[in-house]
Amino acid sequence: MRSCLLLTAALPVAEGIRIIQTSHDGWAEANVRTFFDVLSNAGHQVVLSAPAQALPIAGPFDLAPREVGPKGCMYSSCPPGSPPTGADDMDPRLNYVNSYPVTAIKYGIHLTGPELWNGAEPEIALMGPEINTTTTMEVRRSGAYGTAVYAVKIAKIPAIIFAGASGEPTPWNGPVDLHSKIYADLAMNITASVLQSGKPYLPPDTILHVRFPQIESHRCNDARDVEFILTRFTPPFANDGDDVEWCGHRLLPWDTIVAIFDRFRDPDTRQGCYATISIMNTEMGPVNDVAIQQQIINKLRPVLSCLPE
């Protein structure tokens, strides 16, 4: 079953909110900057605070930033010997922190953001879109998950992780690839839906993990082709109990299975471009609380679809 995907242009215009954006792929990655531009063009007050280098497998590590080394920042986005933290010469909203992803989001939440927002702190934290989708175990070791846990557990800010199956490391100042544009639009759709649902944007101790499908020239090459599936972050176990009733079942599909299903989709049709939305907590586990799952459904119902039987 296909639901009507809400494109951002179709959503009512909401007052822009304060968003802290980060990425374990680094501050100068094309995916991140493309999403930054989409958020900004939608009227949000977005500040990017991300590592000077890509550190995708950084987990919860946190270390005071140091002077940039002899190779400079990624893609020569800052010169060798640059200060431990810094901003783009033309846009103070674009910031690097020469340390781990968790350190970068800490600086963004408590220092850089408030400096640009007259003392206010962010209202939501967005990670990515990260390069390549991640399995359950990879997510738990990722810098994106570490930053989301910090935002939700320590800073008490709702967080969403976005990741995509397509793409390779790409500098921000070159041509924008199709997958970067589509992922930015899809991430904006989910962000807008969450924001339009009102505060609290997400339940306490809850992280959304959104995985986008592979984008190809002849397949899934339009954001309108992608269907969002509510999923479990881990396979079901005997003592888990029932999930919320959704799509005629009391057991949500496992996100990894949906990703595999998408990989072997029918090449002759546009059906089967699936993105997964999994509900996680800050203890590296899934959320099997029916009440919380129902809250997420209520917030995202307009963009959710069901898998074919």
C-alpha positions as semicolon CSV with decimal commas, in nm:
position;residue;x (nm);y (nm);z (nm)
1;M;0,000;0,000;0,000
2;R;0,134;0,340;-0,093
3;S;0,065;0,638;0,125
4;C;0,072;0,988;-0,014
5;L;0,425;1,112;0,042
6;L;0,416;1,464;0,176
7;L;0,652;1,678;-0,022
8;T;0,771;1,982;0,165
9;A;0,605;2,218;-0,078
10;A;0,270;2,067;0,014
11;L;0,312;2,113;0,387
12;P;0,181;2,422;0,564
13;V;0,462;2,668;0,628
14;A;0,568;2,646;0,992
15;E;0,773;2,904;1,174
16;G;1,138;2,813;1,137
17;I;1,287;2,640;1,438
18;R;1,641;2,612;1,571
19;I;1,811;2,300;1,432
20;I;2,154;2,164;1,512
21;Q;2,283;1,948;1,229
22;T;2,584;1,720;1,240
23;S;2,734;1,422;1,058
24;H;2,999;1,165;1,135
25;D;3,100;1,202;0,768
26;G;3,237;1,548;0,841
27;W;3,143;1,911;0,799
28;A;3,238;1,939;0,429
29;E;3,052;1,632;0,299
30;A;2,815;1,694;0,007
31;N;2,518;1,507;0,160
32;V;2,535;1,718;0,472
33;R;2,568;2,052;0,297
34;T;2,285;1,969;0,055
35;F;2,051;1,893;0,345
36;F;2,173;2,208;0,523
37;D;2,070;2,416;0,221
38;V;1,727;2,251;0,203
39;L;1,666;2,315;0,574
40;S;1,778;2,675;0,542
41;N;1,566;2,736;0,233
42;A;1,266;2,606;0,430
43;G;1,315;2,892;0,675
44;H;1,477;2,706;0,963
45;Q;1,758;2,845;1,178
46;V;2,006;2,567;1,118
47;V;2,362;2,547;1,247
48;L;2,602;2,277;1,130
49;S;2,861;2,153;1,380
50;A;3,049;1,846;1,260
51;P;3,398;1,694;1,272
52;A;3,678;1,836;1,060
53;Q;3,735;1,483;0,926
54;A;3,505;1,188;0,859
55;L;3,480;0,962;1,166
56;P;3,194;0,720;1,095
57;I;3,293;0,457;1,354
58;A;3,344;0,682;1,656
59;G;3,062;0,577;1,887
60;P;3,043;0,779;2,209
61;F;3,405;0,900;2,211
62;D;3,449;1,260;2,321
63;L;3,777;1,451;2,334
64;A;3,866;1,819;2,354
65;P;3,935;1,945;1,999
66;R;4,293;2,002;1,889
67;E;4,467;2,217;1,631
68;V;4,415;2,084;1,279
69;G;4,704;1,869;1,161
70;P;4,936;1,903;0,860
71;K;4,678;1,769;0,613
72;G;4,417;2,030;0,700
73;C;4,044;1,958;0,718
74;M;3,875;1,710;0,485
75;Y;3,873;1,809;0,116
76;S;4,106;2,102;0,204
77;S;3,807;2,277;0,365
78;C;4,041;2,437;0,618
79;P;4,421;2,476;0,598
80;P;4,681;2,293;0,806
81;G;4,731;2,444;1,150
82;S;4,378;2,583;1,169
83;P;4,232;2,633;1,518
84;P;4,064;2,341;1,698
85;T;3,725;2,484;1,602
86;G;3,629;2,716;1,323
87;A;3,364;2,836;1,079
88;D;3,330;2,892;0,709
89;D;3,466;3,232;0,609
90;M;3,141;3,323;0,436
91;D;2,884;3,157;0,664
92;P;2,922;3,137;1,045
93;R;2,649;2,871;1,056
94;L;2,889;2,616;0,902
95;N;3,127;2,494;1,171
96;Y;3,396;2,230;1,215
97;V;3,524;2,081;1,539
98;N;3,854;1,893;1,513
99;S;3,747;1,600;1,726
100;Y;3,486;1,324;1,749
101;P;3,123;1,360;1,635
102;V;2,996;1,369;1,996
103;T;3,236;1,654;2,073
104;A;3,117;1,836;1,762
105;I;2,750;1,820;1,857
106;K;2,831;1,925;2,216
107;Y;2,999;2,238;2,084
108;G;2,707;2,303;1,851
109;I;2,439;2,258;2,116
110;H;2,604;2,448;2,398
111;L;2,838;2,700;2,232
112;T;2,808;2,770;1,859
113;G;2,431;2,745;1,833
114;P;2,353;2,968;2,132
115;E;2,608;3,224;2,008
116;L;2,412;3,255;1,683
117;W;2,067;3,225;1,844
118;N;2,103;3,493;2,110
119;G;2,155;3,241;2,387
120;A;1,885;2,992;2,285
121;E;1,960;2,622;2,237
122;P;1,845;2,397;1,951
123;E;1,498;2,245;1,941
124;I;1,590;1,934;1,742
125;A;1,910;1,757;1,633
126;L;1,948;1,605;1,285
127;M;2,228;1,369;1,182
128;G;2,332;1,321;0,819
129;P;2,226;1,206;0,573
130;E;2,518;0,972;0,639
131;I;2,689;0,786;0,355
132;N;2,574;0,425;0,320
133;T;2,308;0,253;0,522
134;T;2,416;0,078;0,837
135;T;2,323;-0,253;0,992
136;T;2,205;-0,284;1,350
137;M;2,554;-0,351;1,486
138;E;2,715;-0,079;1,274
139;V;2,466;0,180;1,395
140;R;2,555;0,107;1,755
141;R;2,922;0,186;1,682
142;S;2,854;0,485;1,462
143;G;2,931;0,845;1,535
144;A;2,577;0,931;1,428
145;Y;2,428;0,715;1,704
146;G;2,674;0,857;1,958
147;T;2,569;1,212;1,871
148;A;2,199;1,122;1,881
149;V;2,237;0,965;2,226
150;Y;2,412;1,276;2,353
151;A;2,140;1,502;2,212
152;V;1,852;1,296;2,355
153;K;1,996;1,168;2,683
154;I;2,217;1,455;2,795
155;A;2,090;1,765;2,616
156;K;1,723;1,652;2,618
157;I;1,679;1,738;2,249
158;P;1,491;1,507;2,007
159;A;1,711;1,350;1,741
160;I;1,674;1,189;1,399
161;I;1,948;0,996;1,217
162;F;1,935;0,986;0,836
163;A;2,145;0,747;0,626
164;G;2,141;0,643;0,262
165;A;2,250;0,337;0,063
166;S;2,401;0,532;-0,229
167;G;2,705;0,749;-0,258
168;E;3,074;0,779;-0,189
169;P;3,261;1,051;0,001
170;T;3,211;1,369;-0,203
171;P;3,326;1,726;-0,134
172;W;3,072;1,998;-0,077
173;N;3,201;2,228;-0,351
174;G;3,152;2,004;-0,655
175;P;2,846;1,904;-0,859
176;V;2,562;1,776;-0,641
177;D;2,482;1,411;-0,712
178;L;2,125;1,294;-0,764
179;H;2,125;1,081;-0,450
180;S;2,228;1,380;-0,236
181;K;1,937;1,585;-0,371
182;I;1,685;1,304;-0,319
183;Y;1,810;1,219;0,030
184;A;1,792;1,584;0,131
185;D;1,433;1,607;0,007
186;L;1,334;1,284;0,183
187;A;1,501;1,392;0,507
188;M;1,321;1,724;0,482
189;N;0,989;1,542;0,440
190;I;1,038;1,344;0,760
191;T;1,167;1,648;0,947
192;A;0,874;1,860;0,833
193;S;0,623;1,592;0,931
194;V;0,772;1,562;1,280
195;L;0,777;1,939;1,327
196;Q;0,423;1,983;1,196
197;S;0,302;1,727;1,452
198;G;0,395;1,970;1,728
199;K;0,589;1,948;2,053
200;P;0,709;1,727;2,199
201;Y;0,852;1,637;1,861
202;L;0,948;1,286;1,978
203;P;0,881;1,089;2,296
204;P;1,152;1,102;2,566
205;D;1,453;0,873;2,526
206;T;1,357;0,808;2,164
207;I;1,567;0,831;1,847
208;L;1,439;0,787;1,493
209;H;1,672;0,608;1,252
210;V;1,577;0,659;0,886
211;R;1,749;0,458;0,612
212;F;1,705;0,561;0,248
213;P;1,720;0,316;-0,047
214;Q;1,978;0,299;-0,322
215;I;1,927;0,565;-0,588
216;E;1,985;0,463;-0,950
217;S;1,944;0,643;-1,280
218;H;1,645;0,423;-1,371
219;R;1,519;0,328;-1,024
220;C;1,415;0,528;-0,719
221;N;1,534;0,842;-0,897
222;D;1,254;1,063;-0,769
223;A;1,165;1,133;-0,406
224;R;0,801;1,062;-0,492
225;D;0,892;0,698;-0,570
226;V;1,013;0,629;-0,217
227;E;0,781;0,471;0,039
228;F;0,846;0,497;0,413
229;I;0,802;0,176;0,612
230;L;0,779;0,173;0,992
231;T;1,017;-0,099;1,108
232;R;1,183;-0,268;1,402
233;F;1,550;-0,195;1,461
234;T;1,619;-0,555;1,565
235;P;1,463;-0,889;1,472
236;P;1,172;-0,998;1,691
237;F;1,249;-1,216;1,990
238;A;1,014;-1,447;2,177
239;N;0,993;-1,224;2,484
240;D;0,942;-0,897;2,295
241;G;0,564;-0,909;2,295
242;D;0,345;-0,753;2,031
243;D;0,422;-0,431;1,849
244;V;0,161;-0,169;1,781
245;E;-0,108;-0,276;1,535
246;W;-0,011;-0,135;1,198
247;C;-0,071;-0,245;0,840
248;G;-0,294;-0,525;0,970
249;H;-0,023;-0,685;1,185
250;R;0,104;-0,672;1,543
251;L;0,466;-0,721;1,440
252;L;0,663;-0,451;1,261
253;P;0,902;-0,571;0,990
254;W;1,275;-0,581;1,066
255;D;1,451;-0,293;0,889
256;T;1,729;-0,517;0,759
257;I;1,477;-0,745;0,588
258;V;1,307;-0,444;0,428
259;A;1,644;-0,325;0,300
260;I;1,710;-0,668;0,148
261;F;1,361;-0,672;0,001
262;D;1,431;-0,333;-0,156
263;R;1,761;-0,455;-0,299
264;F;1,585;-0,733;-0,491
265;R;1,288;-0,524;-0,600
266;D;1,128;-0,562;-0,941
267;P;1,364;-0,389;-1,188
268;D;1,083;-0,331;-1,440
269;T;0,857;-0,124;-1,217
270;R;0,880;0,174;-0,986
271;Q;0,736;-0,026;-0,698
272;G;0,949;-0,122;-0,403
273;C;1,164;0,183;-0,330
274;Y;1,157;0,150;0,047
275;A;1,297;0,371;0,318
276;T;1,278;0,240;0,675
277;I;1,197;0,432;0,992
278;S;1,305;0,252;1,308
279;I;1,248;0,364;1,666
280;M;1,553;0,334;1,891
281;N;1,634;0,427;2,249
282;T;1,953;0,561;2,407
283;E;2,058;0,221;2,544
284;M;2,145;0,078;2,201
285;G;1,817;-0,102;2,174
286;P;1,485;-0,102;1,989
287;V;1,166;0,047;2,126
288;N;0,895;-0,214;2,168
289;D;0,667;0,007;2,376
290;V;0,332;0,008;2,198
291;A;0,239;0,352;2,332
292;I;0,558;0,507;2,195
293;Q;0,519;0,330;1,863
294;Q;0,165;0,467;1,839
295;Q;0,290;0,820;1,906
296;I;0,535;0,787;1,618
297;I;0,260;0,655;1,388
298;N;0,040;0,950;1,482
299;K;0,318;1,191;1,392
300;L;0,422;1,024;1,067
301;R;0,097;0,866;0,948
302;P;0,068;1,087;0,634
303;V;0,401;0,964;0,498
304;L;0,390;0,599;0,606
305;S;0,317;0,309;0,372
306;C;0,270;-0,067;0,411
307;L;0,469;-0,345;0,249
308;P;0,283;-0,554;-0,007
309;E;0,140;-0,876;0,130
